[in-house]
């Protein structure tokens, strides 16, 4: 057994992971980065809230929650996002939550809508919309105007989406229960599309330690196949100059850069756009000994050990005007 195999098994046993996960992390993070990630995943994650500026200002909500004993810190990336330093009540049962003044949401999960930056004039599609964290954020940025089409394939998840839409006061949305792989059947062209793709959640271990052992390599391969189909469908539904934001709560290259690379190799009408701000580190252009597209550097990765968030991936894609 090689020294690397010994280390892989040692770390897997020490931190409670399946060995194949550690082996992959070492390949794209290195040994030191892998150990830092494993340590960070053991630390509790502070809750964040996104203020619903359709109903209340950030300063007013901050005053109300501070009066209840909460300690809050504003986030530099997003002025209407608050990190909860001290919690005195259950955040999901306050009057303010029930009235739709805020949404419980990790700051990394707020970035897709911020980067896509829809306006009231846009036709926007959220391809995997339930339970509504990003959908209600898109509506907020659109000032509750324009057209927001919210799609989810799982009928059982639709009630949660509709509940959050009502709670947050969203009036510019249409909810459709369908598989977004068949988006072309709607015969709609959008200016902005969000594909927060279903994934293995390999970036959520800090929130759910069961994921250290609940996903096998075949699960990653299955999700990657679905992600490619969804991404192709979304890109085909874009207007010329339209933008699609691809995101996952996974750090697996198989669900991120490798998906985008494969789909774009078959579609010369799409380019990867540079994200205007640096939220994370650059996407991978070489992994597992395979060279990928150079413009994948424009995509971004967030890691628990570097950014104190969940693990997350962001890639902004644009259809060329032709």
C-alpha contacts under 8 A as a table, 3 or more apart, distances in Angstrom:
res1	aa1	res2	aa2	distance
1	X	5	X	6.16
1	X	6	X	6.62
2	X	5	X	5.16
2	X	6	X	6.26
3	X	6	X	5.08
3	X	7	X	6.24
4	X	7	X	5.05
4	X	8	X	6.05
5	X	8	X	4.98
5	X	9	X	6.24
5	X	23	X	7.87
6	X	9	X	5.34
6	X	10	X	6.11
7	X	10	X	4.97
7	X	11	X	6.05
8	X	11	X	5.34
8	X	12	X	6.02
8	X	19	X	6.20
8	X	22	X	5.83
8	X	23	X	5.86
9	X	12	X	5.00
9	X	13	X	6.07
9	X	19	X	5.89
10	X	13	X	5.27
10	X	14	X	6.06
11	X	14	X	4.99
11	X	15	X	5.98
11	X	16	X	7.91
11	X	17	X	7.86
11	X	22	X	7.25
12	X	15	X	5.55
12	X	16	X	5.44
12	X	17	X	4.63
12	X	18	X	5.96
12	X	19	X	5.26
12	X	22	X	6.38
13	X	16	X	5.14
13	X	17	X	6.66
15	X	38	X	6.99
16	X	212	X	6.61
16	X	213	X	7.59
17	X	21	X	6.90
17	X	22	X	7.20
17	X	212	X	4.70
17	X	213	X	5.68
18	X	21	X	5.78
18	X	22	X	7.17
18	X	212	X	6.52
18	X	213	X	5.49
19	X	22	X	5.30
19	X	23	X	6.21
20	X	23	X	5.08
20	X	24	X	6.30
20	X	217	X	7.72
21	X	24	X	5.28
21	X	25	X	6.24
22	X	25	X	5.05
22	X	26	X	6.25
22	X	34	X	7.45
23	X	26	X	5.45
23	X	27	X	6.68
24	X	27	X	5.15
24	X	28	X	6.82
25	X	28	X	5.54
25	X	29	X	5.54
25	X	30	X	7.07
25	X	34	X	5.82
26	X	29	X	5.20
26	X	30	X	4.41
26	X	31	X	5.23
26	X	33	X	7.61
26	X	34	X	5.75
27	X	30	X	5.84
27	X	287	X	7.28
27	X	288	X	6.48
28	X	287	X	6.23
28	X	288	X	7.48
29	X	32	X	7.55
29	X	33	X	4.99
29	X	34	X	5.65
30	X	33	X	5.36
30	X	34	X	6.03
31	X	34	X	5.15
31	X	35	X	6.30
32	X	35	X	5.25
32	X	36	X	6.25
33	X	36	X	5.05
33	X	37	X	6.14
34	X	37	X	5.05
34	X	38	X	6.18
35	X	38	X	5.10
35	X	39	X	6.17
36	X	39	X	5.17
36	X	40	X	6.11
36	X	305	X	5.89
37	X	40	X	5.07
37	X	41	X	6.17
37	X	303	X	7.43
37	X	304	X	6.43
37	X	305	X	5.09
38	X	41	X	5.23
38	X	42	X	6.79
39	X	42	X	5.38
39	X	43	X	7.14
39	X	305	X	7.70
40	X	43	X	5.41
40	X	206	X	7.64
40	X	304	X	5.79
40	X	305	X	5.02
40	X	308	X	7.90
41	X	44	X	7.79
41	X	205	X	6.26
41	X	206	X	4.45
41	X	304	X	6.62
41	X	305	X	7.69
42	X	206	X	6.40
43	X	206	X	7.02
44	X	206	X	6.92
44	X	207	X	7.69
45	X	206	X	6.82
45	X	207	X	7.00
45	X	308	X	7.69
45	X	309	X	7.30
46	X	83	X	6.92
46	X	84	X	6.41
46	X	85	X	6.95
47	X	83	X	6.22
47	X	84	X	5.52
47	X	85	X	7.96
47	X	104	X	7.41
47	X	105	X	7.48
47	X	106	X	6.71
48	X	81	X	7.03
48	X	82	X	5.61
48	X	83	X	4.46
48	X	84	X	5.68
48	X	104	X	6.11
48	X	105	X	5.64
48	X	106	X	5.35
48	X	107	X	6.35
49	X	81	X	5.81
49	X	82	X	5.31
49	X	83	X	6.55
49	X	84	X	7.44
49	X	102	X	6.17
49	X	103	X	5.52
49	X	104	X	4.61
49	X	105	X	5.48
49	X	106	X	7.25
49	X	107	X	7.91
50	X	80	X	6.08
50	X	81	X	4.58
50	X	82	X	6.47
50	X	102	X	5.39
50	X	103	X	5.17
50	X	104	X	6.47
50	X	105	X	6.41
50	X	110	X	7.82
51	X	56	X	7.43
51	X	57	X	7.40
51	X	58	X	5.98
51	X	61	X	7.47
51	X	80	X	5.32
51	X	81	X	6.07
51	X	82	X	7.60
51	X	101	X	6.09
51	X	102	X	4.41
51	X	103	X	6.65
52	X	55	X	5.85
52	X	56	X	6.32
52	X	57	X	7.70
52	X	80	X	7.89
52	X	100	X	6.96
52	X	101	X	5.10
52	X	102	X	4.98
52	X	103	X	7.12
52	X	137	X	7.93
52	X	140	X	6.92
52	X	168	X	7.02
53	X	56	X	5.01
53	X	57	X	5.39
53	X	58	X	7.00
53	X	80	X	7.55
53	X	101	X	7.60
53	X	140	X	6.83
54	X	140	X	6.11
54	X	143	X	6.93
54	X	144	X	7.69
54	X	168	X	7.97
54	X	169	X	7.61
55	X	100	X	7.44
55	X	101	X	6.00
55	X	168	X	7.80
55	X	169	X	7.72
56	X	60	X	6.61
56	X	61	X	6.58
56	X	101	X	6.15
57	X	60	X	5.27
57	X	61	X	6.31
58	X	61	X	5.28
58	X	62	X	6.03
58	X	79	X	7.96
58	X	80	X	5.61
59	X	62	X	5.04
59	X	63	X	6.23
60	X	63	X	5.15
60	X	64	X	6.34
61	X	64	X	5.07
61	X	65	X	6.15
61	X	96	X	7.97
61	X	101	X	7.39
62	X	65	X	5.32
62	X	66	X	5.87
62	X	72	X	7.22
63	X	66	X	5.11
63	X	67	X	6.15
64	X	67	X	5.29
64	X	68	X	6.75
65	X	68	X	5.06
65	X	69	X	6.66
65	X	70	X	5.55
65	X	71	X	7.98
66	X	69	X	5.06
66	X	70	X	4.79
66	X	71	X	6.14
66	X	72	X	7.42
67	X	70	X	7.27
68	X	88	X	7.16
68	X	89	X	7.95
69	X	86	X	7.83
69	X	87	X	7.40
69	X	88	X	5.86
70	X	84	X	7.22
70	X	85	X	7.50
70	X	86	X	5.35
70	X	87	X	5.17
70	X	88	X	5.76
70	X	89	X	7.95
71	X	84	X	6.08
71	X	85	X	5.18
71	X	86	X	4.75
71	X	87	X	6.92
72	X	82	X	6.03
72	X	83	X	5.60
72	X	84	X	4.77
72	X	85	X	5.53
72	X	86	X	7.12
73	X	82	X	5.42
73	X	83	X	5.03
73	X	84	X	6.54
73	X	85	X	6.92
74	X	78	X	7.98
74	X	79	X	6.55
74	X	80	X	7.40
74	X	81	X	6.09
74	X	82	X	4.63
74	X	83	X	6.27
75	X	78	X	5.59
75	X	79	X	6.07
75	X	80	X	7.69
75	X	81	X	5.65
75	X	82	X	5.83
75	X	83	X	6.77
76	X	79	X	6.30
77	X	279	X	7.76
78	X	81	X	5.40
81	X	107	X	7.26
84	X	87	X	6.56
87	X	90	X	7.34
87	X	91	X	7.55
89	X	93	X	7.74
89	X	94	X	7.03
90	X	93	X	5.57
90	X	94	X	6.68
91	X	94	X	5.97
91	X	97	X	7.01
91	X	104	X	7.59
92	X	97	X	6.07
92	X	98	X	7.65
92	X	104	X	7.51
93	X	97	X	6.24
93	X	98	X	6.52
94	X	97	X	5.20
94	X	98	X	6.34
95	X	98	X	5.12
95	X	99	X	6.06
96	X	99	X	5.16
96	X	100	X	6.42
96	X	101	X	5.35
96	X	102	X	7.07
97	X	100	X	5.18
97	X	101	X	5.66
97	X	102	X	5.65
97	X	103	X	7.08
98	X	101	X	7.61
98	X	167	X	6.83
99	X	167	X	6.25
99	X	168	X	7.41
100	X	103	X	7.24
100	X	167	X	4.81
100	X	168	X	4.37
100	X	169	X	7.12
101	X	168	X	6.96
102	X	168	X	7.74
103	X	133	X	7.02
105	X	109	X	6.51
105	X	110	X	7.05
105	X	133	X	6.87
106	X	109	X	5.33
106	X	110	X	6.80
106	X	309	X	7.22
106	X	310	X	7.44
107	X	110	X	5.13
107	X	111	X	6.92
107	X	309	X	7.06
108	X	111	X	5.50
108	X	302	X	7.51
108	X	309	X	6.28
108	X	310	X	6.73
108	X	311	X	7.99
108	X	312	X	6.61
109	X	112	X	6.63
109	X	134	X	7.44
109	X	249	X	7.96
109	X	312	X	7.81
110	X	113	X	6.17
110	X	114	X	6.62
110	X	134	X	6.83
110	X	137	X	7.55
111	X	114	X	4.94
111	X	115	X	5.96
112	X	115	X	5.28
112	X	116	X	6.08
112	X	134	X	7.55
112	X	194	X	7.44
112	X	196	X	7.94
112	X	245	X	6.50
112	X	246	X	7.88
112	X	247	X	6.85
112	X	314	X	6.94
113	X	116	X	5.06
113	X	117	X	5.93
113	X	118	X	7.57
113	X	134	X	6.36
113	X	137	X	6.40
113	X	138	X	5.64
113	X	141	X	7.93
113	X	194	X	7.62
114	X	117	X	5.09
115	X	245	X	7.68
115	X	275	X	6.98
115	X	276	X	7.80
115	X	316	X	7.85
116	X	192	X	7.07
116	X	193	X	7.96
116	X	194	X	7.51
116	X	243	X	7.32
116	X	244	X	7.35
116	X	245	X	6.13
116	X	316	X	7.60
117	X	138	X	7.85
117	X	141	X	6.94
118	X	122	X	6.26
118	X	124	X	7.35
118	X	138	X	6.73
118	X	141	X	6.27
118	X	142	X	5.82
118	X	192	X	6.77
119	X	122	X	5.51
119	X	141	X	6.56
119	X	142	X	4.65
119	X	143	X	7.64
119	X	146	X	7.50
120	X	141	X	7.88
120	X	142	X	4.42
120	X	143	X	6.22
120	X	144	X	7.24
120	X	145	X	4.81
120	X	146	X	4.56
120	X	147	X	7.89
121	X	142	X	7.85
121	X	145	X	7.43
121	X	146	X	5.16
121	X	147	X	7.93
122	X	142	X	7.91
122	X	146	X	5.65
122	X	147	X	6.58
122	X	190	X	7.61
122	X	191	X	5.85
122	X	192	X	6.87
123	X	146	X	6.31
123	X	147	X	4.87
123	X	148	X	6.20
123	X	149	X	7.85
123	X	189	X	7.93
123	X	190	X	5.06
123	X	191	X	5.45
123	X	192	X	6.46
124	X	147	X	6.11
124	X	148	X	4.86
124	X	149	X	6.14
124	X	190	X	5.75
124	X	191	X	6.27
124	X	192	X	4.83
124	X	193	X	5.54
124	X	194	X	7.76
125	X	148	X	5.89
125	X	149	X	4.70
125	X	150	X	6.04
125	X	151	X	7.54
125	X	190	X	6.69
125	X	192	X	6.57
125	X	193	X	4.75
125	X	194	X	6.23
126	X	129	X	5.39
126	X	135	X	6.50
126	X	148	X	7.58
126	X	149	X	6.25
126	X	150	X	5.02
126	X	151	X	6.10
126	X	193	X	5.94
126	X	194	X	4.81
126	X	195	X	6.28
126	X	196	X	7.91
127	X	150	X	6.50
127	X	151	X	5.05
127	X	152	X	6.66
127	X	180	X	5.65
127	X	193	X	7.34
127	X	194	X	6.26
127	X	195	X	5.39
127	X	196	X	7.38
127	X	234	X	7.68
128	X	150	X	7.39
128	X	151	X	5.62
128	X	152	X	4.97
128	X	153	X	7.49
128	X	180	X	7.29
128	X	195	X	6.46
128	X	196	X	6.30
128	X	197	X	6.68
128	X	198	X	7.56
129	X	132	X	5.55
129	X	133	X	7.98
129	X	134	X	7.17
129	X	135	X	5.87
129	X	150	X	5.51
129	X	151	X	5.56
129	X	152	X	5.57
129	X	161	X	7.28
130	X	133	X	7.63
130	X	135	X	7.81
130	X	151	X	7.84
130	X	152	X	6.16
130	X	157	X	6.04
130	X	158	X	6.44
130	X	160	X	6.83
130	X	161	X	4.91
131	X	157	X	6.64
131	X	158	X	7.40
131	X	160	X	5.30
131	X	161	X	4.41
131	X	164	X	7.25
132	X	135	X	4.75
132	X	136	X	5.70
132	X	160	X	7.61
132	X	161	X	5.05
132	X	164	X	6.20
132	X	165	X	7.07
133	X	136	X	5.69
133	X	137	X	6.37
134	X	137	X	4.86
134	X	138	X	6.09
135	X	138	X	5.18
135	X	139	X	6.43
135	X	150	X	7.03
136	X	139	X	5.05
136	X	140	X	6.17
136	X	164	X	7.58
136	X	165	X	6.42
136	X	168	X	7.01
136	X	170	X	6.87
137	X	140	X	4.97
137	X	141	X	6.34
138	X	141	X	5.22
138	X	142	X	6.19
139	X	142	X	4.92
139	X	143	X	6.18
139	X	144	X	5.12
139	X	145	X	7.40
139	X	148	X	7.06
139	X	170	X	6.58
139	X	172	X	6.97
139	X	173	X	7.68
140	X	143	X	5.07
140	X	144	X	5.97
140	X	170	X	7.93
141	X	144	X	7.61
142	X	145	X	5.59
142	X	146	X	6.73
144	X	170	X	6.21
144	X	171	X	6.10
144	X	172	X	5.32
145	X	171	X	7.82
145	X	172	X	5.50
146	X	172	X	6.41
147	X	172	X	5.81
147	X	173	X	6.30
147	X	174	X	7.86
148	X	172	X	5.92
148	X	173	X	4.52
148	X	174	X	6.28
149	X	173	X	5.67
149	X	174	X	4.92
149	X	175	X	6.20
149	X	176	X	7.40
150	X	173	X	6.72
150	X	174	X	5.89
150	X	175	X	4.75
150	X	176	X	6.08
151	X	175	X	5.97
151	X	176	X	4.85
151	X	177	X	5.88
151	X	178	X	6.36
151	X	179	X	7.52
151	X	180	X	6.62
152	X	155	X	7.43
152	X	157	X	7.54
152	X	158	X	7.00
152	X	176	X	6.62
152	X	177	X	5.24
152	X	178	X	5.78
152	X	179	X	6.44
152	X	180	X	7.12
153	X	177	X	5.37
153	X	178	X	4.38
153	X	179	X	4.33
153	X	180	X	6.95
154	X	157	X	5.46
154	X	158	X	6.90
154	X	177	X	6.98
154	X	178	X	7.55
154	X	179	X	7.98
155	X	158	X	5.38
155	X	177	X	6.22
156	X	159	X	6.78
157	X	160	X	5.67
157	X	161	X	6.68
158	X	161	X	5.08
158	X	162	X	6.19
158	X	177	X	7.25
159	X	162	X	5.06
159	X	163	X	6.00
160	X	163	X	5.08
160	X	164	X	6.28
161	X	164	X	5.33
161	X	165	X	6.21
162	X	165	X	5.02
162	X	166	X	6.21
162	X	175	X	7.91
163	X	166	X	5.26
163	X	167	X	6.06
164	X	167	X	4.93
164	X	168	X	5.95
165	X	168	X	5.35
165	X	169	X	6.13
165	X	170	X	5.18
165	X	171	X	7.93
166	X	169	X	5.07
166	X	170	X	6.15
167	X	170	X	7.90
170	X	173	X	6.86
178	X	182	X	7.81
179	X	182	X	5.96
179	X	183	X	7.43
180	X	183	X	4.83
180	X	230	X	6.47
180	X	233	X	7.28
180	X	234	X	7.93
181	X	229	X	6.00
181	X	230	X	4.89
181	X	233	X	5.58
181	X	234	X	7.92
182	X	185	X	5.84
182	X	233	X	6.89
183	X	186	X	5.78
183	X	187	X	7.56
183	X	233	X	6.07
183	X	234	X	7.16
183	X	237	X	7.21
184	X	187	X	5.32
184	X	188	X	7.16
184	X	233	X	6.89
184	X	236	X	7.56
184	X	237	X	6.60
188	X	237	X	6.59
189	X	237	X	4.97
189	X	238	X	5.36
189	X	239	X	5.39
190	X	193	X	6.63
190	X	237	X	6.25
190	X	238	X	5.09
190	X	239	X	5.64
190	X	242	X	6.91
191	X	238	X	6.12
191	X	239	X	5.60
191	X	241	X	7.55
191	X	242	X	4.47
191	X	243	X	6.38
192	X	238	X	7.19
192	X	242	X	5.74
192	X	243	X	4.98
192	X	244	X	5.78
193	X	234	X	6.97
193	X	238	X	7.41
193	X	243	X	6.35
193	X	244	X	4.56
193	X	245	X	6.40
194	X	244	X	5.71
194	X	245	X	5.03
194	X	246	X	6.45
195	X	230	X	7.79
195	X	231	X	7.28
195	X	234	X	7.44
195	X	244	X	7.09
195	X	245	X	6.03
195	X	246	X	4.93
195	X	247	X	6.35
196	X	245	X	7.73
196	X	246	X	5.89
196	X	247	X	4.70
196	X	248	X	5.64
197	X	227	X	6.16
197	X	230	X	7.70
197	X	246	X	7.08
197	X	247	X	6.21
197	X	248	X	5.59
198	X	223	X	7.04
198	X	227	X	7.12
198	X	248	X	7.10
199	X	202	X	7.90
199	X	220	X	7.55
199	X	223	X	5.66
199	X	224	X	7.71
199	X	227	X	7.86
199	X	248	X	6.45
199	X	249	X	7.03
199	X	250	X	6.63
199	X	255	X	7.10
200	X	215	X	6.85
200	X	219	X	6.93
200	X	220	X	6.21
200	X	223	X	6.90
200	X	250	X	6.60
201	X	204	X	5.31
201	X	205	X	7.58
201	X	211	X	7.54
201	X	248	X	7.68
201	X	249	X	5.30
201	X	250	X	4.93
202	X	205	X	6.28
202	X	211	X	6.91
202	X	249	X	6.77
202	X	250	X	4.42
202	X	251	X	5.85
202	X	252	X	6.67
202	X	311	X	7.30
203	X	206	X	7.56
203	X	249	X	5.11
203	X	250	X	4.28
203	X	251	X	5.39
203	X	303	X	7.72
203	X	310	X	5.57
203	X	311	X	3.72
203	X	312	X	6.03
204	X	207	X	5.33
204	X	208	X	6.01
204	X	211	X	7.49
204	X	249	X	6.62
204	X	250	X	7.27
204	X	310	X	5.70
204	X	311	X	6.35
205	X	208	X	4.79
205	X	209	X	4.91
205	X	210	X	7.26
205	X	211	X	5.61
205	X	212	X	6.46
205	X	310	X	7.89
206	X	209	X	6.28
206	X	304	X	7.78
206	X	310	X	6.71
207	X	310	X	7.76
208	X	211	X	6.05
209	X	212	X	5.71
210	X	213	X	6.04
210	X	214	X	6.00
211	X	214	X	4.87
211	X	215	X	6.32
212	X	215	X	7.39
213	X	216	X	7.60
215	X	219	X	5.97
215	X	220	X	7.52
216	X	219	X	5.28
216	X	220	X	6.86
217	X	220	X	5.16
217	X	221	X	6.37
218	X	221	X	4.99
218	X	222	X	6.08
219	X	222	X	5.07
219	X	223	X	6.18
220	X	223	X	5.21
220	X	224	X	6.09
220	X	254	X	7.02
220	X	255	X	7.00
221	X	224	X	5.10
221	X	225	X	6.36
221	X	254	X	7.41
222	X	225	X	5.31
222	X	226	X	6.61
223	X	226	X	5.12
223	X	227	X	6.05
223	X	255	X	7.12
224	X	227	X	4.94
224	X	228	X	6.20
224	X	254	X	6.48
224	X	255	X	5.11
224	X	259	X	6.54
225	X	228	X	5.37
225	X	229	X	6.58
226	X	229	X	5.24
226	X	230	X	6.24
227	X	230	X	5.11
227	X	231	X	6.00
227	X	255	X	7.27
227	X	259	X	7.07
228	X	231	X	5.10
228	X	232	X	6.15
228	X	259	X	5.89
228	X	260	X	7.65
228	X	262	X	7.99
228	X	263	X	6.47
229	X	232	X	5.29
229	X	233	X	6.27
230	X	233	X	5.11
230	X	234	X	6.13
231	X	234	X	5.08
231	X	235	X	6.13
231	X	246	X	7.71
231	X	263	X	7.46
232	X	235	X	5.28
232	X	236	X	6.20
232	X	263	X	6.69
233	X	236	X	5.25
233	X	237	X	6.47
234	X	237	X	5.19
234	X	238	X	6.75
234	X	244	X	7.34
235	X	238	X	5.41
235	X	244	X	6.98
235	X	270	X	7.82
235	X	319	X	7.40
238	X	241	X	7.88
238	X	242	X	5.29
238	X	243	X	6.95
238	X	244	X	7.59
238	X	319	X	6.75
239	X	242	X	4.91
239	X	319	X	7.16
240	X	319	X	5.47
240	X	320	X	5.81
240	X	321	X	4.68
240	X	322	X	6.76
241	X	318	X	6.10
241	X	319	X	5.01
241	X	320	X	5.42
241	X	321	X	5.30
242	X	318	X	5.75
242	X	319	X	5.53
242	X	320	X	7.98
243	X	316	X	6.96
243	X	317	X	5.60
243	X	318	X	4.45
243	X	319	X	6.48
244	X	316	X	5.94
244	X	317	X	5.11
244	X	318	X	6.33
245	X	314	X	7.04
245	X	315	X	5.78
245	X	316	X	4.55
245	X	317	X	6.16
246	X	314	X	5.93
246	X	315	X	5.14
246	X	316	X	6.32
246	X	317	X	7.56
247	X	256	X	7.84
247	X	312	X	7.30
247	X	313	X	5.27
247	X	314	X	4.64
247	X	315	X	6.37
248	X	255	X	7.72
248	X	256	X	7.30
248	X	312	X	5.86
248	X	313	X	5.35
248	X	314	X	7.13
249	X	310	X	7.31
249	X	311	X	5.85
249	X	312	X	4.47
249	X	313	X	6.47
250	X	255	X	7.10
250	X	256	X	7.73
250	X	311	X	5.92
250	X	312	X	5.53
250	X	313	X	6.66
251	X	255	X	7.82
251	X	256	X	7.57
251	X	301	X	7.47
251	X	303	X	7.72
251	X	311	X	5.72
251	X	312	X	6.11
251	X	313	X	6.73
252	X	255	X	5.48
252	X	256	X	6.49
253	X	256	X	4.88
253	X	257	X	5.37
253	X	258	X	5.85
253	X	284	X	7.80
253	X	287	X	7.60
254	X	257	X	6.80
254	X	258	X	5.17
254	X	259	X	6.48
255	X	258	X	6.53
255	X	259	X	5.77
256	X	259	X	5.34
256	X	260	X	6.37
256	X	313	X	6.81
257	X	260	X	5.18
257	X	261	X	5.88
257	X	283	X	7.08
257	X	284	X	6.63
257	X	285	X	7.78
257	X	292	X	7.93
257	X	296	X	6.88
258	X	261	X	5.06
258	X	262	X	6.13
258	X	292	X	7.66
259	X	262	X	5.39
259	X	263	X	6.28
260	X	263	X	5.30
260	X	264	X	6.00
261	X	264	X	5.36
261	X	265	X	6.11
261	X	292	X	6.49
261	X	293	X	6.38
261	X	296	X	7.86
262	X	265	X	5.27
262	X	266	X	6.97
263	X	266	X	5.55
263	X	267	X	6.62
264	X	267	X	4.78
264	X	268	X	6.63
264	X	270	X	6.71
264	X	271	X	7.82
265	X	268	X	6.99
267	X	270	X	6.14
268	X	271	X	7.61
269	X	319	X	5.81
269	X	320	X	5.40
269	X	322	X	7.90
270	X	317	X	6.62
270	X	318	X	5.58
270	X	319	X	4.60
270	X	320	X	5.89
271	X	317	X	5.74
271	X	318	X	5.42
271	X	319	X	6.58
271	X	320	X	7.14
272	X	295	X	6.23
272	X	296	X	6.96
272	X	298	X	6.81
272	X	299	X	7.64
272	X	315	X	7.22
272	X	316	X	5.91
272	X	317	X	4.57
272	X	318	X	6.31
273	X	298	X	6.44
273	X	299	X	7.94
273	X	315	X	7.85
273	X	316	X	5.45
273	X	317	X	5.64
273	X	318	X	6.46
274	X	298	X	4.71
274	X	299	X	7.02
274	X	316	X	7.16
275	X	278	X	7.11
275	X	298	X	6.54
275	X	299	X	7.11
275	X	315	X	7.90
275	X	316	X	6.72
278	X	281	X	7.33
278	X	300	X	7.80
279	X	300	X	7.25
279	X	302	X	7.48
280	X	300	X	5.38
280	X	301	X	5.18
280	X	302	X	4.82
280	X	303	X	7.76
280	X	307	X	7.21
281	X	300	X	5.38
281	X	301	X	5.28
281	X	302	X	6.56
282	X	296	X	7.79
282	X	297	X	4.98
282	X	298	X	6.28
282	X	299	X	5.91
282	X	300	X	4.71
282	X	301	X	6.26
283	X	296	X	5.57
283	X	297	X	4.73
283	X	298	X	6.58
283	X	299	X	4.87
283	X	300	X	4.88
283	X	301	X	5.88
284	X	287	X	6.71
284	X	292	X	7.77
284	X	296	X	6.43
284	X	297	X	6.30
285	X	291	X	6.14
285	X	292	X	4.75
285	X	293	X	6.02
285	X	294	X	5.72
285	X	295	X	7.83
285	X	296	X	5.89
285	X	297	X	6.39
286	X	289	X	6.54
286	X	290	X	5.49
286	X	291	X	4.50
286	X	292	X	5.51
287	X	290	X	5.35
287	X	291	X	6.79
287	X	292	X	7.78
292	X	296	X	7.49
293	X	296	X	5.73
294	X	297	X	6.12
295	X	298	X	5.63
295	X	299	X	7.84
296	X	299	X	5.37
296	X	315	X	8.00
297	X	300	X	7.36
298	X	315	X	7.37
299	X	313	X	7.62
299	X	314	X	5.71
299	X	315	X	4.46
299	X	316	X	6.83
300	X	313	X	5.90
300	X	314	X	5.20
300	X	315	X	6.53
301	X	311	X	7.48
301	X	312	X	5.77
301	X	313	X	4.64
301	X	314	X	6.47
302	X	306	X	7.22
302	X	307	X	6.22
302	X	309	X	7.11
302	X	310	X	7.28
302	X	311	X	5.34
302	X	312	X	4.96
302	X	313	X	6.37
303	X	306	X	5.32
303	X	307	X	5.66
303	X	308	X	7.03
303	X	309	X	6.43
303	X	310	X	6.37
303	X	311	X	4.57
303	X	312	X	6.73
304	X	307	X	5.55
304	X	308	X	4.60
304	X	309	X	4.84
304	X	310	X	5.36
304	X	311	X	5.79
305	X	308	X	5.91
